[in-house]
């Protein structure tokens, strides 16, 4: 696993936005693209497949879709340590 694309848990990545789900790869052995997803708590960064959500990667929940998309685009979000 490359540390360039995956910041240490509990930190944000400002230089190179993450493009695939770290938790999806670690815990489900799946290489899936990060995307903005929605739950009852709000928008979050995570992964999904044809069957639905696979991982919630971001610590943060965002109340607005544009805020979540901006976090994904800029890498300004916090990686969760565990599912």
Secondary structure, DSSP 8 states (H G I E B T S, - for coil): --TTTS--TT-B--SS---B-HHHHHHH----B-EEEEETTEEEEEEEETTEEEEE-BS--BSSHHHHHHHHHHT-SBB-S--
